[in-house]
Amino acid sequence: MDKEKTALRQQLQQLLSLPVLVDEPMKDHTTWRIGGPVDFMLLPSSEQEIMDVMAFLYKHQLPYLVIGNGSNLLVSDLGLRGVVIKMGPAYAAATWRGGNVCAQAGMLMRTLALEAAERSLAGIEFAAGIPGSIGGAVRMNAGAYGNTIGEFVTKVTVIEYNGSRYEITADELDFAYRYSKLFAVPAVVSTVHLSLPSGNKEESMAKIKEWLQLRSLKQPLEFPSCGSVFRNPDGDHAGRLVEVTGLRGLRKGGAMVSKKHGNFIVNIDRATAEDVKSLIKEVQERVFQAHGVRLEPEVKVVGEFIQAK
């Protein structure tokens, strides 16, 4: 490690209680298990640490990316320059007061659903099958089985890029299909406040079990993936369009369109980010040629990629 990098690591470490990770492989932090190294990975364990880190990065104009569980994320094989802030297990607690819950951004959706059911709170059983964390899930209004997380959000606490803190109410978030105003807000989700209706623990647990079993039957959980790759076009399903185009099993290198579900691209044999990116493009082109529909990826692509020929 050169002197400049060592000095920056030391400065960042002063802001955090957990070790700063240097040249950390992103493949260990994405559900696709793909991605080269990032210069620095930070693991904040409190809101104050997030505020301090954001203020530092803003002051020094350092590039950064905020991630949760690393789903819906494709990282270049060359990795990332700058800083990744991971909202992970160190920042994943929740405070429960009756039906009101305040969840830190790193809390997994599955954990949130199970803890709610244990407290006889209903409504978010669907979240048990979503691979992401609450911060990212709220940003994109993640959902399943006809429900979305935005239905239960009352407000979100965010940290601006200069390190200041404020709250956004649910009405201001403009939740829609796979969208919230957080996409346009220059801030990082810190905590999510939800209001959940009373329910029955046994009924909620049974519903979670049923939906997880259904998910295991219909989705390729035996391989690393990012979840759904494409947004559903109006009045249709992306997976159906991929399947009727005959693309299940289509392969580029170690990446393959799942034979079980057309809207999943799975890492079956040490797939690279280039493999996945190339496969996404071919699926888009062939679906468009067959049906005149341009599928829009849900996946966020970051890092440097080889220019397509």
Secondary structure, 3 states (H helix, E strand, C coil): CCHHHHHHHHHHHCCCCCCCEEEEEHHHHCCCCCCCEEEEEECCCCHHHHHHHHHHHHHHCCCEEEECCCCCEEECCCCEEEEEEECCHHHCCEEEECCEEEEECCCEHHHHHHHHHHCCECCCHHHHHCCCEHHHHHHCCCEECCEEHHHHEEEEEEEECCCCEEEEEHHHHCCECCECHHHHCCEEEEEEEEECCECCHHHHHHHHHHHHHHHHHHCCCCCCCCCCCECCCCCCCHHHHHHHCCCCCCEECCEEECCCCCCCEEECCCCCHHHHHHHHHHHHHHHHHHHCCCCCECCEEECCCCCCC
